[in-house]
Amino acid sequence: MEKIAIFPGSFDPITCGHASIIKRAIPLFDKIIIAIGVNALKSNYFDLEKRIKMIEAVFADSDKIEVQSYTGLTIDFCKKVNAKFLLRGLRTSADFEFERSIGQINKQMNSEIETVFLLTQPEHTALNSSIVRDILRNNGDVSQFIPAEALPFLK
């Protein structure tokens, strides 16, 4: 059976922290689906198509990575794509507490799904998409926070 993992998020935009977690997880799974959650009630800085293109550019050299969007519960999307693993990155102990709760609820909803945590690299601990968006809104340079392959899509 193929080991398929979902790495869910809004990726608005993808950061070096996201990319690091995914690249380090590639050897662990047969396929990783980067799952962009779509919430009609949430406004995004980048539209869905641009976010998909950014991520595809970052992982263009990996045949183990797919990018898909989904609506609804992540656990339902796992079932739809036959994924048995949810991949999550942890920056802080607060992330762990939050993700542990979600992982436990997901396990109750579908006992076949395992949540796998990877710790972020120390240099990415303070990094998140909200900070990057704030820098972008204020015409700052985000080149050290965004994978180089995604930078052309910021224009």
Residue frames relative to the residue before (quaternion, step in Angstrom):
aa qw qx qy qz dx dy dz
M 1.0000 0.0000 0.0000 0.0000 0.00 0.00 0.00
E 0.4724 -0.6901 0.4835 0.2585 3.53 -0.92 0.98
K 0.3289 -0.7293 0.5679 0.1936 3.58 -0.96 0.93
I 0.0058 0.8087 -0.5834 0.0747 3.55 -0.28 1.35
A 0.1038 -0.7822 0.6133 0.0352 3.55 -0.94 0.99
I 0.2742 -0.7050 0.6299 0.1761 3.51 -1.27 0.61
F 0.0801 -0.7430 0.6605 0.0730 3.56 -1.04 0.82
P 0.0928 -0.8534 0.5120 0.0295 3.59 0.01 1.28
G 0.2763 0.7434 -0.5868 0.1635 3.53 -1.24 0.53
S 0.5457 -0.5865 0.4623 0.3802 3.55 -1.29 -0.06
F 0.1454 -0.8373 0.5153 0.1111 3.59 1.20 -0.53
D 0.3960 0.7288 -0.4405 0.3436 3.52 0.94 1.04
P 0.4062 -0.5619 -0.6129 0.3789 1.59 0.84 2.40
I 0.6510 -0.4296 0.4146 0.4687 3.55 -1.35 -0.10
T 0.1960 -0.7844 0.5805 0.0967 3.57 -1.01 0.83
C 0.6692 -0.4598 0.3842 0.4394 3.55 -1.31 0.09
G 0.5980 0.5635 -0.3543 0.4464 3.59 1.14 -0.57
H 0.6357 0.5062 -0.3190 0.4878 3.59 0.96 -0.87
A 0.6832 0.5107 -0.2886 0.4348 3.55 0.79 -1.10
S 0.6403 0.5352 -0.3212 0.4476 3.58 0.99 -0.82
I 0.6473 0.5076 -0.3184 0.4712 3.60 0.90 -0.89
I 0.6824 0.4924 -0.2957 0.4521 3.59 0.81 -0.99
K 0.6752 0.4960 -0.3074 0.4513 3.60 0.82 -0.94
R 0.6746 0.4814 -0.2970 0.4744 3.59 0.99 -0.75
A 0.6696 0.4947 -0.2965 0.4680 3.61 1.18 -0.48
I 0.4706 0.7073 -0.4383 0.2935 3.61 1.15 -0.44
P 0.6976 0.4666 -0.3147 0.4435 3.67 0.79 -0.80
L 0.6360 0.5722 -0.3193 0.4076 3.60 1.19 -0.43
F 0.7930 0.2634 -0.0998 0.5402 3.58 1.16 -0.59
D 0.5334 -0.6003 0.4859 0.3450 3.55 -1.29 0.39
K 0.7873 -0.0171 0.0369 0.6153 3.55 1.13 -0.71
I 0.1214 -0.7493 0.6455 0.0845 3.54 -1.16 0.74
I 0.1711 -0.7611 0.6194 0.0882 3.55 -0.81 1.05
I 0.2365 -0.7328 0.6236 0.1351 3.53 -0.67 1.14
A 0.1195 -0.8428 0.5245 -0.0162 3.51 -0.28 1.37
I 0.1845 -0.7916 0.5778 0.0736 3.54 -0.45 1.26
G 0.2788 -0.7753 0.5485 0.1427 3.53 -0.51 1.21
V 0.1855 -0.7803 0.5924 0.0764 3.54 -0.87 1.02
N 0.0167 -0.7829 0.6201 -0.0476 3.53 -0.72 1.17
A 0.3823 -0.7630 0.4785 0.2066 3.57 -0.41 1.26
L 0.6665 0.5111 -0.3010 0.4517 3.60 1.16 -0.51
K 0.6788 0.4617 -0.2757 0.5001 3.57 1.27 -0.23
S 0.2714 -0.7433 0.5817 0.1881 3.58 -0.90 0.88
N 0.2462 -0.7835 0.5601 0.1081 3.54 -1.00 0.87
Y 0.5488 -0.6023 0.4733 0.3347 3.54 -1.22 0.55
F 0.7681 0.1863 -0.0941 0.6054 3.57 1.01 -0.91
D 0.4735 -0.6625 0.4848 0.3191 3.58 -0.98 0.75
L 0.7125 -0.4847 0.3097 0.4019 3.54 -1.29 0.47
E 0.6572 0.5287 -0.3183 0.4327 3.59 0.86 -0.94
K 0.6677 0.4909 -0.3051 0.4692 3.59 0.93 -0.85
R 0.6399 0.5184 -0.3298 0.4615 3.60 0.99 -0.77
I 0.6262 0.5229 -0.3296 0.4751 3.58 1.02 -0.79
K 0.6782 0.4961 -0.2961 0.4542 3.59 0.85 -0.94
M 0.6149 0.5426 -0.3453 0.4563 3.60 1.00 -0.77
I 0.6969 0.4727 -0.2759 0.4635 3.56 0.81 -1.03
E 0.6403 0.5195 -0.3299 0.4597 3.59 0.94 -0.82
A 0.6401 0.5200 -0.3272 0.4613 3.59 1.00 -0.76
V 0.6521 0.5266 -0.3155 0.4450 3.58 0.95 -0.86
F 0.7997 0.2713 -0.1211 0.5217 3.59 0.97 -0.85
A 0.2166 0.8239 -0.4978 0.1628 3.58 1.19 0.52
D 0.7167 0.4543 -0.2556 0.4633 3.59 1.08 -0.65
S 0.6616 0.4893 -0.3147 0.4730 3.62 1.22 0.11
D 0.2719 -0.7720 0.5547 0.1499 3.56 -0.73 1.06
K 0.6046 0.5632 -0.3558 0.4367 3.60 1.26 0.02
I 0.6574 0.5004 -0.2945 0.4803 3.59 1.30 -0.08
E 0.0325 -0.7483 0.6624 0.0152 3.54 -1.08 0.90
V 0.2051 -0.7451 0.6169 0.1488 3.55 -1.22 0.50
Q 0.0836 0.7782 -0.6164 0.0871 3.56 -0.83 1.04
S 0.2962 -0.7105 0.5976 0.2245 3.53 -1.27 0.39
Y 0.0451 -0.7954 0.6042 0.0164 3.54 -1.22 0.47
T 0.2348 -0.7161 0.6317 0.1817 3.51 -1.36 0.31
G 0.7052 0.4573 -0.3234 0.4347 3.55 -1.21 0.36
L 0.7703 -0.3556 0.2696 0.4556 3.52 -1.29 -0.39
T 0.5289 -0.6324 0.4691 0.3167 3.55 -0.99 0.86
I 0.6366 0.5446 -0.3305 0.4345 3.58 0.97 -0.82
D 0.6372 0.5045 -0.3233 0.4847 3.61 1.10 -0.65
F 0.6262 0.5231 -0.3348 0.4714 3.58 1.06 -0.73
C 0.5885 0.5674 -0.3637 0.4465 3.61 1.04 -0.72
K 0.6701 0.4961 -0.2928 0.4680 3.56 0.88 -0.97
K 0.6430 0.5518 -0.3169 0.4261 3.58 0.94 -0.91
V 0.7820 0.3089 -0.1570 0.5180 3.60 0.97 -0.85
N 0.4822 -0.7068 0.4004 0.3281 3.59 1.31 0.31
A 0.3521 0.7197 -0.5153 0.3042 3.58 1.03 0.76
K 0.2180 -0.7840 0.5716 0.1056 3.55 -0.98 0.89
F 0.7414 0.3514 -0.1963 0.5370 3.58 1.31 -0.12
L 0.1813 -0.7279 0.6525 0.1078 3.52 -1.15 0.81
L 0.1978 -0.7922 0.5714 0.0826 3.57 -0.61 1.15
R 0.0281 0.7965 -0.6018 0.0522 3.56 -0.86 1.00
G 0.3117 -0.7274 0.5825 0.1856 3.53 -1.13 0.74
L 0.1830 -0.7810 0.5906 0.0880 3.55 -1.05 0.80
R 0.2123 -0.7817 0.5778 0.1004 3.55 -0.80 1.09
T 0.8207 0.0743 0.0439 0.5649 3.54 0.89 -1.00
S 0.6666 -0.4682 0.3795 0.4387 3.55 -1.31 0.08
A 0.5949 0.5532 -0.3650 0.4547 3.61 1.11 -0.58
D 0.6100 0.5289 -0.3426 0.4804 3.60 1.04 -0.75
F 0.6482 0.5301 -0.3221 0.4417 3.57 0.92 -0.92
E 0.6664 0.5033 -0.3132 0.4523 3.59 0.81 -0.94
F 0.6614 0.5034 -0.2973 0.4699 3.57 0.94 -0.92
E 0.7197 0.4557 -0.2528 0.4587 3.58 0.77 -1.06
R 0.5978 0.5556 -0.3629 0.4496 3.59 1.08 -0.65
S 0.6471 0.5187 -0.3193 0.4585 3.60 0.92 -0.88
I 0.6696 0.4846 -0.2987 0.4770 3.57 0.87 -0.93
G 0.6480 0.5314 -0.3146 0.4457 3.58 0.95 -0.88
Q 0.6603 0.5030 -0.3066 0.4659 3.58 0.99 -0.80
I 0.6428 0.4986 -0.3194 0.4861 3.59 1.00 -0.78
N 0.6337 0.5261 -0.3286 0.4623 3.59 0.96 -0.86
K 0.6414 0.5284 -0.3167 0.4573 3.59 0.99 -0.85
Q 0.6427 0.5037 -0.3223 0.4789 3.59 1.05 -0.73
M 0.6877 0.4848 -0.2800 0.4623 3.57 1.03 -0.79
N 0.7862 -0.0125 0.0244 0.6173 3.58 1.14 -0.66
S 0.2884 -0.8163 0.4800 0.1417 3.56 -0.15 1.32
E 0.6088 0.5733 -0.3546 0.4183 3.62 1.21 -0.27
I 0.6462 0.5280 -0.3186 0.4496 3.60 1.21 -0.35
E 0.1395 -0.7677 0.6224 0.0616 3.55 -0.90 1.02
T 0.2789 -0.7284 0.5991 0.1807 3.56 -1.02 0.81
V 0.1375 -0.7874 0.6002 0.0290 3.55 -0.83 1.10
F 0.1756 -0.7976 0.5731 0.0673 3.56 -0.76 1.09
L 0.0621 -0.7412 0.6661 0.0556 3.53 -1.13 0.79
L 0.4126 -0.6954 0.5304 0.2549 3.56 -0.99 0.82
T 0.4752 -0.6493 0.5046 0.3131 3.55 -1.04 0.72
Q 0.5589 -0.5439 0.4911 0.3882 3.51 -1.29 0.37
P 0.6340 -0.5724 0.3492 0.3853 3.63 -0.99 0.72
E 0.6699 0.5184 -0.3119 0.4303 3.60 0.96 -0.77
H 0.7041 0.4395 -0.2665 0.4901 3.61 1.26 -0.25
T 0.3875 0.7667 -0.4560 0.2326 3.60 1.25 -0.06
A 0.7425 0.4013 -0.2298 0.4846 3.61 0.92 -0.82
L 0.5859 0.6343 -0.3424 0.3703 3.58 1.28 -0.29
N 0.1877 0.7450 -0.6344 0.0853 3.54 -1.09 0.81
S 0.6825 -0.5198 0.3356 0.3892 3.55 -1.26 0.44
S 0.6027 0.5707 -0.3643 0.4223 3.61 1.05 -0.67
I 0.6488 0.5024 -0.3125 0.4785 3.57 0.98 -0.84
V 0.6458 0.5173 -0.3192 0.4619 3.58 0.95 -0.88
R 0.6480 0.5102 -0.3248 0.4630 3.61 0.93 -0.83
D 0.6398 0.5231 -0.3271 0.4584 3.58 0.98 -0.80
I 0.6372 0.5083 -0.3238 0.4804 3.59 0.98 -0.81
L 0.6541 0.5143 -0.3110 0.4593 3.60 0.94 -0.88
R 0.6479 0.5309 -0.3187 0.4437 3.61 0.92 -0.89
N 0.7437 0.3713 -0.1957 0.5203 3.55 1.16 -0.64
N 0.5320 -0.6906 0.3588 0.3337 3.54 1.28 0.64
G 0.3635 0.7361 -0.4893 0.2943 3.57 1.08 0.73
D 0.5497 -0.6053 0.4770 0.3222 3.53 -1.35 0.26
V 0.1027 -0.8203 0.5622 0.0205 3.58 -0.57 1.18
S 0.3403 0.8006 -0.4573 0.1847 3.59 1.26 0.06
Q 0.6746 0.4773 -0.3163 0.4658 3.62 1.07 -0.49
F 0.7049 0.4700 -0.2504 0.4686 3.59 1.26 -0.27
I 0.7092 0.3926 -0.2097 0.5468 3.57 1.30 -0.41
P 0.5269 -0.6124 0.4606 0.3678 3.63 -0.94 0.72
A 0.6062 -0.6056 0.3801 0.3481 3.58 -0.98 0.90
E 0.6492 0.5418 -0.3193 0.4278 3.60 1.02 -0.79
A 0.6800 0.4867 -0.2835 0.4693 3.60 1.18 -0.49
L 0.5081 0.6983 -0.4044 0.3011 3.59 1.17 -0.49
P 0.6469 0.5296 -0.3587 0.4152 3.68 0.86 -0.74
F 0.6531 0.5312 -0.3141 0.4389 3.60 1.15 -0.52
L 0.5505 0.6300 -0.3910 0.3837 3.58 1.24 -0.17
K 0.6236 0.5726 -0.3322 0.4159 3.57 1.19 -0.44
